[in-house]
Amino acid sequence: MSYHFNNIDFSTVTERVDLNNIVQSIDPIVYAKTRNYLSGSVTGLSPYFTHGILKPAEVIDELVSNHGGEACAKLYSEFGWREYFQRVWQNKGSDIWNDLKHEQQSIISNQIPKAIREAETGIEVIDHAISELLETGYMHNHARMWLASMITNIGQTDWREPAKWLYYHLLDGDPASNTLSWQWIAGSFSQKKYIANQENLNRFSGSDQSGTFLDVSYEKLAELSVPEVLRERSTLSLINNYPISDTVELESENVLLYSIWNLDSTWKVDSSAERILLIEPSIYDNYPMSDKRWDFILHWAKEIPGLKIYVGELADLLGESYNGKIQYREHPLCNHWQGEELSRNWMFPEVKGYYPSFSKFWKLAQKSKPLKVSC
Ligand SMILES: Cc1cc2nc3c(=O)[nH]c(=O)nc-3n(C[C@H](O)[C@H](O)[C@H](O)COP(=O)(O)OP(=O)(O)OC[C@H]3O[C@@H](n4cnc5c(N)ncnc54)[C@H](O)[C@@H]3O)c2cc1C
């Protein structure tokens, strides 16, 4: 049986893809009907959103003008989830790495099970999704939920190390969407833990596996002791192989400072400022990413004419004498940058605060920018 996700191919991340084609090929009605299925028509947009290559606000406007507001309602709310998590991060800062609402219950280990890293849990769909993640950097949302639930709730593991491991391998790894989704599954940022049994996996993946440790009722699953296959743990070591730095000596009066979260080739296109992508090991040593992810970042950085890459610390880039004008886009990992901070391109610029639940945020968000029905 093949679990290939039919409309997404991230296997060659450095090949040129036509983003306009990707957006034009989205059918929001089919998306809404099929998104929960592993073979469903999901968009594959997340790596481009994560790195600021595409902006959700612009994509949704385009989709609404092509398909009408009603058709886009489901996608709109999914983009809304992304923005919600970004706002939680902006308000809570590094606290997103702490249990936000409740302490995670029933933990026997902080280390990710070895069988997960080796894609040998015996649950075929999950093992396949892990293998595909390691190969392509993508995992379907439902597979992420099953995986996270199996590790935290069935395997009784603290969510932090597995979250780092998943983030490392994902092309779309985003500290907010990642940590807060793990917390949502583990019950520390939600009212209860998320658990899925084999029947649920079979239904949404098209598989028919039976006789596994997940092949029980939800009552039994809630009482399950940690299955033998998930008990063995091993030390996880994740490192960055940073790109090679350009030699940069700031000469221009004006500098546009890019982060890896703002690889927007349309940013201030008419400006003659010097453009520098700053990658600070003091920050990214804490957020290691796979070589495939760095290749993806470099590929899209090269789409920005004249952009130089500086791997080092901001203070070293500026030296003691630079006193020109620096502009950059706001991001929680760039809070220490100096110069003029410009806003990100939010979908709902007025809905800024911390909301303890998505539904509270979403009510205000929809009020601030209702979906337009095209004429
Ligand atoms: C344990 C776990 C970890 C996750 N880690 C990340 C992560 O590091 N980065 C990340 O971008 N998403 C993360 N997600 C959310 C979601 O799985 C991905 O955004 C989605 O699968 C990306 O694929 P897509 O672009 O094809 O999604 P589509 O279904 O096509 O959705 C379109 C866009 O809506 C947004 N979106 C959709 N679902 C969600 C969601 N549940 N939460 C937040 N935004 C959503 C994304 O920006 C996505 O690109 C995680 C979910 C779980 C359960």
The ligand as a Gaussian input file, in Angstrom:
#p B3LYP/6-31G(d) Opt

LIG

0 1
 C        2.786000      18.048000      16.434000
 C        2.582000      19.108000      15.370000
 C        3.652000      19.898000      14.981000
 C        3.459000      20.910000      14.020000
 N        4.533000      21.691000      13.663000
 C        4.370000      22.684000      12.750000
 C        5.449000      23.507000      12.361000
 O        6.568000      23.384000      12.869000
 N        5.229000      24.473000      11.420000
 C        4.002000      24.643000      10.840000
 O        3.850000      25.514000       9.956000
 N        2.942000      23.878000      11.213000
 C        3.089000      22.911000      12.134000
 N        2.017000      22.125000      12.474000
 C        0.685000      22.447000      11.916000
 C        0.311000      21.709000      10.620000
 O        0.537000      20.324000      10.762000
 C        1.071000      22.211000       9.398000
 O        0.959000      23.626000       9.302000
 C        0.507000      21.634000       8.108000
 O        0.489000      20.236000       8.159000
 C        1.364000      22.110000       6.953000
 O        1.022000      21.476000       5.737000
 P        0.208000      22.228000       4.619000
 O        0.844000      23.523000       4.286000
 O        0.032000      21.247000       3.501000
 O       -1.152000      22.489000       5.381000
 P       -2.610000      22.856000       4.856000
 O       -3.566000      21.928000       5.507000
 O       -2.646000      22.943000       3.393000
 O       -2.896000      24.265000       5.519000
 C       -2.592000      25.503000       4.906000
 C       -1.807000      26.352000       5.882000
 O       -2.578000      26.613000       7.057000
 C       -1.726000      26.576000       8.204000
 N       -2.137000      25.458000       9.061000
 C       -2.854000      24.378000       8.712000
 N       -3.091000      23.590000       9.776000
 C       -2.494000      24.197000      10.812000
 C       -2.377000      23.885000      12.200000
 N       -2.937000      22.786000      12.727000
 N       -1.702000      24.730000      12.987000
 C       -1.130000      25.866000      12.487000
 N       -1.223000      26.230000      11.191000
 C       -1.885000      25.397000      10.369000
 C       -0.309000      26.357000       7.701000
 O        0.320000      27.614000       7.554000
 C       -0.532000      25.689000       6.363000
 O        0.518000      25.924000       5.457000
 C        2.168000      21.108000      13.434000
 C        1.114000      20.290000      13.840000
 C        1.312000      19.289000      14.780000
 C        0.147000      18.434000      15.177000

